[in-house]
Amino acid sequence: MLIRKDRAMLAVTILLDVAFHGGRTATVSAADLAERLGLARRGMEPLLQTLSRAGLLESVRGPRGGYRLGRPRRDIRLADIVAVVSGDDTEVADGPLGALQAAVVDPLWARLETSAQGVLADLTLDDLLRQASAAGLRRPNAEPISFAI
Protein backbone atom coordinates (compact mmCIF):
# COMPACT_ATOMS: atom_id res chain seq x y z
CA MET A 1 0.00 0.00 0.00
CA LEU A 2 1.28 3.44 -0.90
CA ILE A 3 0.92 5.74 2.10
CA ARG A 4 -0.16 9.18 0.92
CA LYS A 5 1.24 11.23 3.78
CA ASP A 6 -0.81 14.37 3.11
CA ARG A 7 -4.14 12.53 2.92
CA ALA A 8 -3.25 10.20 5.79
CA MET A 9 -2.25 13.01 8.13
CA LEU A 10 -5.36 15.01 7.28
CA ALA A 11 -7.61 11.98 7.83
CA VAL A 12 -6.01 11.26 11.21
CA THR A 13 -6.38 14.94 12.16
CA ILE A 14 -10.05 14.98 11.12
CA LEU A 15 -10.87 11.88 13.16
CA LEU A 16 -8.89 13.17 16.13
CA ASP A 17 -10.76 16.49 15.98
CA VAL A 18 -14.13 14.70 15.85
CA ALA A 19 -13.09 12.48 18.78
CA PHE A 20 -11.83 15.49 20.74
CA HIS A 21 -14.81 17.80 20.12
CA GLY A 22 -17.64 15.31 19.69
CA GLY A 23 -16.95 11.62 20.08
CA ARG A 24 -19.67 9.05 19.47
CA THR A 25 -22.59 11.06 20.80
CA ALA A 26 -22.10 14.74 19.92
CA THR A 27 -21.66 15.81 16.33
CA VAL A 28 -19.04 18.12 14.86
CA SER A 29 -20.13 20.28 11.94
CA ALA A 30 -18.02 20.26 8.79
CA ALA A 31 -17.88 24.07 8.98
CA ASP A 32 -16.46 24.02 12.54
CA LEU A 33 -14.05 21.28 11.59
CA ALA A 34 -12.83 23.22 8.53
CA GLU A 35 -12.43 26.39 10.59
CA ARG A 36 -10.39 24.68 13.32
CA LEU A 37 -8.16 22.99 10.73
CA GLY A 38 -7.81 26.10 8.59
CA LEU A 39 -9.12 24.34 5.49
CA ALA A 40 -11.82 24.91 2.92
CA ARG A 41 -14.92 22.88 3.72
CA ARG A 42 -15.40 22.00 0.07
CA GLY A 43 -11.90 20.52 -0.10
CA MET A 44 -12.53 18.29 2.93
CA GLU A 45 -15.87 16.89 1.81
CA PRO A 46 -14.50 14.04 -0.37
CA LEU A 47 -12.30 12.87 2.49
CA LEU A 48 -15.18 13.10 4.98
CA GLN A 49 -17.30 11.02 2.60
CA THR A 50 -14.55 8.42 2.24
CA LEU A 51 -14.22 8.14 6.02
CA SER A 52 -18.01 7.89 6.37
CA ARG A 53 -18.31 5.16 3.72
CA ALA A 54 -15.63 3.19 5.59
CA GLY A 55 -17.61 3.45 8.85
CA LEU A 56 -14.94 5.46 10.67
CA LEU A 57 -17.23 8.50 10.73
CA GLU A 58 -21.00 8.66 10.84
CA SER A 59 -22.74 11.47 9.00
CA VAL A 60 -25.78 12.95 10.75
CA ARG A 61 -28.23 15.15 8.86
CA GLY A 62 -30.34 17.95 10.24
CA PRO A 63 -29.91 21.23 12.09
CA ARG A 64 -27.70 19.63 14.76
CA GLY A 65 -26.06 17.39 12.19
CA GLY A 66 -22.45 16.89 11.35
CA TYR A 67 -20.04 14.04 11.95
CA ARG A 68 -19.38 11.75 14.87
CA LEU A 69 -17.20 8.70 15.31
CA GLY A 70 -18.54 5.60 13.62
CA ARG A 71 -17.23 3.33 16.36
CA PRO A 72 -15.55 3.70 19.76
CA ARG A 73 -12.27 5.62 19.60
CA ARG A 74 -10.40 2.77 21.27
CA ASP A 75 -11.42 0.60 18.29
CA ILE A 76 -10.16 2.99 15.60
CA ARG A 77 -6.53 2.23 14.82
CA LEU A 78 -4.48 4.75 12.91
CA ALA A 79 -3.60 1.96 10.47
CA ASP A 80 -7.34 1.65 9.66
CA ILE A 81 -7.54 5.35 8.85
CA VAL A 82 -4.43 5.31 6.66
CA ALA A 83 -5.59 2.18 4.82
CA VAL A 84 -8.94 3.76 3.99
CA VAL A 85 -7.53 6.98 2.56
CA SER A 86 -4.52 5.40 0.87
CA GLY A 87 -6.54 2.67 -0.78
CA ASP A 88 -8.88 4.97 -2.70
CA ASP A 89 -6.32 7.17 -4.45
CA THR A 90 -3.43 5.19 -5.92
CA GLU A 91 -0.65 7.05 -7.65
CA VAL A 92 1.15 5.44 -10.55
CA ALA A 93 4.73 6.34 -11.41
CA ASP A 94 5.41 7.73 -14.87
CA GLY A 95 7.79 4.89 -15.69
CA PRO A 96 11.11 3.39 -14.66
CA LEU A 97 13.32 5.72 -12.65
CA GLY A 98 16.56 3.80 -13.07
CA ALA A 99 18.57 1.05 -11.47
CA LEU A 100 19.26 2.96 -8.24
CA GLN A 101 15.53 3.54 -7.75
CA ALA A 102 14.76 -0.13 -8.25
CA ALA A 103 17.70 -1.51 -6.27
CA VAL A 104 17.94 0.95 -3.38
CA VAL A 105 15.11 3.45 -3.03
CA ASP A 106 12.15 1.12 -3.64
CA PRO A 107 13.31 -1.48 -1.05
CA LEU A 108 14.10 1.33 1.41
CA TRP A 109 10.63 2.82 0.96
CA ALA A 110 9.05 -0.61 1.42
CA ARG A 111 10.91 -1.02 4.76
CA LEU A 112 9.84 2.46 5.88
CA GLU A 113 6.19 1.78 5.04
CA THR A 114 6.33 -1.55 6.89
CA SER A 115 7.73 0.22 9.97
CA ALA A 116 5.13 2.97 9.71
CA GLN A 117 2.32 0.40 9.42
CA GLY A 118 3.57 -1.29 12.61
CA VAL A 119 3.48 1.96 14.55
CA LEU A 120 0.09 2.91 13.12
CA ALA A 121 -1.34 -0.51 13.98
CA ASP A 122 -0.34 -0.03 17.62
CA LEU A 123 -1.99 3.40 18.06
CA THR A 124 -5.67 4.27 18.46
CA LEU A 125 -7.56 7.56 18.63
CA ASP A 126 -7.81 6.96 22.36
CA ASP A 127 -3.99 6.97 22.58
CA LEU A 128 -3.87 10.31 20.73
CA LEU A 129 -6.50 11.82 23.02
CA ARG A 130 -4.39 10.82 26.03
CA GLN A 131 -1.41 12.58 24.37
CA ALA A 132 -3.55 15.68 23.86
CA SER A 133 -4.50 15.64 27.53
CA ALA A 134 -0.86 15.19 28.55
CA ALA A 135 0.00 18.21 26.36
CA GLY A 136 -2.48 20.30 28.36
CA LEU A 137 -5.35 20.33 25.86
CA ARG A 138 -8.77 20.07 27.45
CA ARG A 139 -11.81 18.70 25.70
CA PRO A 140 -14.73 21.12 25.54
CA ASN A 141 -17.68 20.38 27.79
CA ALA A 142 -20.72 19.19 25.90
CA GLU A 143 -23.56 21.67 25.96
CA PRO A 144 -26.74 20.38 27.57
CA ILE A 145 -29.55 19.87 25.09
CA SER A 146 -32.40 22.34 25.53
CA PHE A 147 -35.87 21.07 24.68
CA ALA A 148 -37.64 24.45 24.87
CA ILE A 149 -40.97 24.44 23.02
ZIKA-V555069 format. One record per backbone hydrogen bond with DSSP energy under -0.5 kcal/mol. NH is the residue of the N-H (numbers start at 1). CO is the residue of the C=O. E is the energy in kcal/mol with one decimal. If there is no record, write none. Layout:
nh & co & e
NH & CO & E
NH & CO & E
This chain:
nh & co & e
3 & 1 & -0.7
4 & 2 & -0.7
5 & 3 & -1.1
8 & 4 & -3.1
9 & 5 & -2.9
10 & 6 & -1.9
11 & 7 & -2.6
12 & 8 & -2.5
13 & 9 & -2.4
14 & 10 & -2.7
15 & 11 & -2.4
16 & 12 & -2.5
17 & 13 & -2.6
18 & 14 & -2.4
19 & 15 & -2.5
20 & 16 & -2.6
21 & 17 & -2.9
22 & 18 & -2.2
23 & 18 & -2.7
25 & 22 & -0.6
26 & 22 & -1.1
28 & 67 & -2.3
33 & 29 & -2.5
34 & 30 & -2.7
35 & 31 & -2.2
36 & 32 & -2.6
37 & 33 & -2.0
38 & 34 & -1.0
39 & 34 & -2.4
44 & 40 & -1.2
44 & 41 & -0.7
45 & 41 & -1.5
46 & 42 & -0.5
47 & 44 & -0.6
48 & 44 & -2.4
49 & 45 & -2.6
50 & 46 & -2.1
51 & 47 & -2.5
52 & 48 & -2.0
53 & 49 & -2.9
54 & 50 & -1.5
55 & 52 & -1.5
56 & 51 & -1.8
57 & 51 & -1.5
58 & 68 & -3.1
60 & 66 & -3.1
65 & 62 & -1.9
66 & 60 & -2.2
67 & 28 & -2.3
68 & 58 & -1.9
69 & 23 & -2.8
70 & 56 & -2.8
71 & 56 & -0.5
75 & 72 & -1.9
76 & 73 & -1.1
77 & 75 & -0.8
78 & 120 & -0.7
78 & 123 & -2.2
79 & 120 & -1.4
80 & 77 & -0.7
81 & 77 & -1.5
82 & 78 & -2.5
83 & 79 & -2.4
84 & 80 & -2.0
85 & 81 & -2.0
86 & 82 & -2.2
87 & 83 & -1.9
88 & 84 & -0.6
89 & 86 & -0.8
102 & 98 & -2.0
103 & 99 & -3.0
104 & 100 & -2.6
105 & 100 & -1.6
106 & 101 & -3.1
108 & 104 & -1.9
109 & 105 & -3.0
110 & 106 & -2.2
111 & 107 & -2.1
112 & 108 & -2.4
113 & 109 & -2.6
114 & 110 & -2.0
115 & 111 & -2.4
116 & 112 & -2.7
117 & 113 & -2.6
118 & 114 & -1.8
119 & 115 & -2.0
120 & 116 & -2.8
121 & 117 & -2.2
122 & 118 & -1.0
122 & 119 & -0.6
123 & 119 & -0.8
123 & 120 & -0.6
125 & 73 & -1.0
125 & 76 & -1.6
126 & 73 & -0.9
128 & 124 & -1.6
129 & 125 & -2.3
130 & 126 & -1.9
131 & 127 & -1.7
132 & 128 & -2.2
133 & 129 & -2.2
134 & 130 & -2.3
135 & 131 & -1.6
136 & 133 & -1.6
137 & 132 & -2.5
147 & 145 & -0.5
